[in-house]
Amino acid sequence: MSLPLKIVQTFNPHPSKPTLVLPKGACDAHVHVFGPRAVFPFDPERQSTPQDAPKELLFKWHKQMGIERCVIVQSMVHALDNRVVEDAIKAGGGAYLGVALLSTHVSDQELQRLAGIGFKGVRFNFMKHLGGAQGEAGVQRLKDIIALTHRLKAVNMHLQVHFESSLIHELAKSFEQSAVPVVIDHMARVDAKKGADHADFAALMHMLRNPLFHVKVSGIDRIDQSVPFEDPARPYFRGIELARLLVQTYPDQCVWGSDWPHPNHTHIPDDGVLVQALAQIAPEPGLMKKILVDNPERLYGFV
C-alpha cells in the first residue's frame, strides 16, 4: 500500500471578485471535485493528495462568480471511481453534468447508466505525470480508445483528451478516426512562451480546421507559468493571447473552463483573475456568449 502523501493546498479560498458580469447561463466546462475523503476515498495509488474540494465549495464559488452551469471532470485523484462526480451531478439539479474516467473495456450497460445520470463524455490522459502509457502499450491503448468511440456514439457521449503538447503531432491522425466529437483539454498544454508560431500551437490550429474537434480555452495559468508575473498588470497575458486567437478563429469550437481546484499545479491561481481574463479572451459579447453559453449547450446538451 502506498504511504500517505502530504496534503497540498490547490485553490485560493478567498478569490478576488471580478468586475466582469457573465452572461446568463454561463458554463464552466472544466472543474474537478475532491472528496471529502471520509465519504469518497482517494485512490491509494495517487501521486498527490490535494485538500478536500467538495461539491459544496464548488457550488458556492460558482454562485459568487455568476456561473450557472458546469461540467465536472473526473480526476485521477479518485481514479476510475466516478461516484464523487455522480454525487455532484445529482446535487446539481441538471445544471451540473460530468465527464468520466473509464477503462476502454467498460461495459455497454455501464456506459448507458452513466449517460442516463448526466455523464456526457469520457476522458483519457496522455500526460506522463498521470501515467499515460508509452511505446507499444500506448499504441494499443490508443487503438482501444478509438474503438471505444463507436460505443460512445451509441450513448451520445464524446471523447475528451489531455496530452503533452509535443504529442499532438502523433496523436492528431488517430483522433481524426473518432466516431464522436473530440474535446482537447487546456489548449493542448502548449507552451505560451513559445508563441502562436510554434509547431505545437500550429498543429492545434490545424486540428481545429476539422469540426470534429473542440478545444477548452482553459489553463491560461498552466500554459503561461510566468509567476510571479512578468507584468503584474497583465497576468497570464501570453496564455490569454493564445486563447483569444483560438476563440476568434474557431468561435464555434471553443468552451471555457476554470480548472478549479487546480490539481498538480506550479502555483495557486486566483480564480477571480481567471474569470476576469474572459474579458480579454472573448472581448465581444457575441464571442463571450458562444464560448460560455451556446457552445456548451450544443456540446453537452444542457436543457
C-alpha positions in Angstrom: 0.0 0.0 0.0 1.2 3.5 -0.8 2.3 5.7 2.0 0.1 8.7 2.9 1.1 11.8 0.9 1.2 15.3 2.4 -2.0 17.3 1.8 -1.4 20.0 -0.8 -3.4 23.2 -1.0 -4.6 23.7 -4.5 -7.1 26.6 -4.5 -7.4 30.0 -3.0 -10.3 30.0 -0.5 -10.7 33.8 -0.9 -10.5 34.6 -4.6 -10.8 38.2 -5.8 -14.1 39.4 -7.2 -14.1 40.0 -10.9 -15.8 43.1 -12.3 -16.9 41.1 -15.4 -20.6 40.2 -15.4 -21.0 36.8 -17.1 -23.9 36.1 -19.5 -27.0 34.3 -18.2 -26.4 30.5 -18.4 -22.6 30.8 -18.3 -20.9 27.4 -18.1 -17.6 26.4 -16.5 -16.8 23.4 -18.7 -13.8 22.0 -16.7 -13.7 21.6 -12.9 -13.0 18.7 -10.5 -14.3 17.7 -7.1 -12.1 16.1 -4.5 -13.7 14.2 -1.6 -14.5 14.7 1.1 -12.1 11.8 1.6 -14.2 10.5 4.5 -17.0 9.9 2.0 -15.2 9.4 -1.3 -11.7 7.9 -0.6 -8.8 9.0 -2.7 -7.1 6.4 -4.9 -4.3 4.8 -2.9 -2.0 4.9 -5.9 -2.5 8.7 -6.5 0.6 10.8 -7.0 -0.5 13.7 -4.8 -3.1 14.4 -2.1 -5.0 17.7 -2.6 -7.1 19.3 0.1 -10.7 18.3 0.0 -12.6 20.3 -2.6 -16.2 19.0 -2.3 -19.2 20.0 -4.4 -20.5 22.4 -1.7 -17.4 24.6 -2.2 -17.7 24.4 -5.9 -21.3 25.4 -5.9 -20.5 28.3 -3.6 -17.7 29.6 -5.7 -19.8 29.3 -8.9 -22.5 31.3 -7.3 -20.0 34.0 -6.3 -18.8 34.2 -9.9 -22.1 34.1 -11.6 -21.6 30.7 -13.2 -24.9 28.8 -13.6 -23.8 25.6 -15.4 -20.8 23.3 -15.1 -19.1 20.1 -16.4 -17.3 18.2 -13.7 -14.4 16.1 -15.0 -13.4 13.0 -13.0 -9.9 13.3 -11.7 -7.1 10.7 -11.2 -7.2 11.6 -7.5 -10.3 9.3 -7.5 -9.1 7.2 -10.4 -11.9 5.2 -12.1 -14.3 5.5 -9.2 -16.7 8.1 -10.6 -19.0 8.2 -7.6 -17.8 11.6 -6.4 -18.8 13.2 -9.7 -22.1 11.2 -9.8 -22.9 12.7 -6.4 -22.2 16.2 -7.5 -24.3 15.8 -10.7 -27.3 14.6 -8.7 -27.0 17.6 -6.3 -26.7 20.0 -9.2 -30.3 19.6 -10.4 -29.5 19.4 -14.1 -27.1 22.4 -14.1 -24.0 20.1 -13.5 -23.0 17.4 -15.9 -20.0 15.1 -15.9 -17.1 13.6 -17.8 -15.9 10.1 -16.6 -12.7 8.3 -16.4 -13.2 4.7 -17.5 -11.4 1.7 -18.8 -11.7 1.1 -22.6 -13.3 -2.2 -21.6 -16.2 -0.7 -19.8 -19.5 -2.5 -20.5 -22.2 -1.0 -22.6 -24.5 -1.3 -19.6 -22.3 0.9 -17.5 -22.0 3.5 -20.4 -25.7 3.6 -20.6 -26.1 4.0 -16.9 -23.6 6.9 -16.8 -25.2 8.6 -19.7 -28.6 8.3 -18.0 -27.4 10.2 -14.9 -25.7 13.1 -16.8 -22.2 12.0 -18.0 -21.6 13.5 -21.4 -18.1 12.2 -22.2 -15.1 10.0 -21.3 -11.7 11.5 -20.7 -8.3 9.8 -21.4 -4.9 11.2 -20.2 -1.8 11.1 -22.2 0.2 13.0 -19.6 3.4 11.4 -18.3 2.7 12.6 -14.7 -0.7 10.9 -14.8 0.7 7.6 -16.0 0.0 7.9 -19.8 1.1 4.7 -21.5 4.1 5.0 -23.8 5.6 2.8 -26.5 3.7 -0.3 -27.8 1.3 -0.2 -24.8 0.5 3.4 -25.8 -0.2 2.4 -29.4 -2.6 -0.3 -28.4 -4.3 1.9 -25.8 -4.9 4.5 -28.5 -6.4 1.9 -30.8 -8.7 0.7 -27.9 -9.8 4.3 -27.3 -10.7 4.9 -30.9 -12.6 1.6 -30.9 -14.5 2.7 -27.8 -15.7 5.9 -29.5 -18.1 3.8 -31.6 -19.7 2.6 -28.4 -19.7 6.2 -27.0 -21.6 7.3 -30.1 -24.5 4.9 -29.2 -25.0 6.7 -25.8 -24.3 10.3 -27.1 -21.0 10.8 -25.3 -17.9 12.5 -26.7 -14.2 11.8 -26.2 -12.1 14.2 -24.1 -8.3 14.0 -24.3 -5.5 15.5 -22.2 -2.0 15.3 -23.6 1.5 16.7 -23.6 1.8 19.4 -26.2 4.6 17.5 -28.0 2.3 14.5 -28.6 -0.2 16.5 -30.7 1.7 15.7 -33.9 1.5 11.9 -33.5 -2.0 11.8 -31.9 -3.8 14.0 -34.3 -4.3 11.5 -37.1 -5.6 8.9 -34.6 -8.1 11.2 -33.1 -9.4 12.1 -36.6 -10.7 8.5 -36.6 -13.0 9.1 -33.6 -16.7 8.3 -34.2 -17.7 11.2 -31.8 -16.6 14.7 -31.2 -13.1 15.1 -29.6 -12.6 17.8 -26.9 -9.0 18.8 -26.3 -8.1 19.9 -22.8 -6.3 23.1 -21.8 -5.3 24.3 -25.3 -3.3 21.1 -25.8 -0.9 22.2 -23.0 1.2 24.2 -25.4 3.9 26.5 -24.0 2.6 30.0 -24.3 6.1 31.5 -24.1 6.8 29.9 -27.5 4.0 31.9 -29.1 1.5 31.3 -31.8 4.1 30.4 -34.4 5.4 27.3 -32.5 4.8 24.0 -34.2 2.7 22.6 -31.3 0.2 25.5 -31.4 0.2 25.5 -35.2 -0.8 21.8 -35.1 -3.6 22.6 -32.7 -4.9 25.3 -35.0 -4.7 22.8 -37.9 -6.6 20.2 -36.0 -9.5 22.6 -35.4 -10.0 23.1 -39.1 -11.8 19.7 -38.7 -15.2 20.5 -37.0 -14.9 17.1 -35.2 -12.5 18.8 -32.8 -13.3 21.2 -29.9 -10.9 22.9 -27.5 -11.1 24.1 -23.9 -9.7 27.6 -23.7 -8.9 26.7 -20.1 -5.5 26.6 -18.4 -4.1 30.1 -19.3 -2.4 29.7 -15.9 -0.9 26.3 -16.9 0.4 27.2 -20.3 1.7 30.6 -19.1 3.5 30.0 -15.8 5.4 33.3 -15.5 4.7 33.6 -11.8 5.5 36.0 -10.2 4.0 37.8 -13.2 6.4 39.5 -15.6 3.8 42.2 -15.9 1.5 42.3 -12.8 -0.9 44.5 -14.8 -1.4 41.7 -17.3 -1.4 38.3 -15.6 -1.1 35.3 -17.9 -1.0 37.6 -20.9 0.7 35.0 -23.2 -1.9 32.4 -22.3 -4.7 34.9 -22.9 -3.3 35.8 -26.3 -3.4 32.2 -27.5 -6.9 31.6 -26.0 -8.1 34.8 -27.8 -6.7 33.6 -31.1 -8.4 30.2 -30.7 -11.8 31.9 -29.9 -11.6 34.4 -32.7 -10.5 31.8 -35.3 -12.8 28.9 -34.2 -15.6 30.6 -32.3 -18.0 27.6 -32.6 -15.5 25.0 -31.3 -14.3 26.6 -28.0 -15.6 26.2 -24.5 -14.1 27.7 -21.3 -13.2 26.1 -18.0 -11.7 27.4 -14.8 -9.9 24.0 -13.9 -10.9 24.6 -10.2 -9.4 23.4 -7.8 -6.2 23.3 -9.9 -4.5 20.0 -9.1 -0.9 19.2 -10.0 0.0 22.9 -10.5 3.0 25.1 -10.1 1.1 27.7 -8.1 -2.3 28.6 -6.7 -4.2 30.8 -9.2 -6.6 33.5 -8.2 -9.9 32.2 -9.7 -11.3 35.8 -9.8 -8.4 36.6 -12.1 -9.1 33.6 -14.3 -12.8 34.7 -14.7 -11.8 38.3 -15.3 -9.5 37.1 -18.1 -12.6 36.2 -20.1 -13.0 39.9 -20.9 -9.8 39.6 -23.0 -10.2 36.1 -24.3 -13.6 36.9 -25.7 -13.8 40.7 -25.9 -17.0 40.8 -27.9 -20.4 40.0 -26.3 -21.2 37.6 -29.1 -18.0 35.6 -28.6 -18.4 35.6 -24.9 -21.9 34.1 -25.3 -20.7 31.5 -27.7 -17.9 30.0 -25.5 -19.9 30.3 -22.2 -23.4 29.5 -23.3 -24.1 28.5 -26.9 -21.2 26.0 -27.4 -21.6 24.3 -24.1 -25.3 23.9 -24.7 -24.7 22.2 -28.0 -21.7 20.1 -27.0 -23.0 18.9 -23.6 -26.8 19.0 -24.1 -27.8 21.4 -21.3 -31.5 22.0 -21.3 
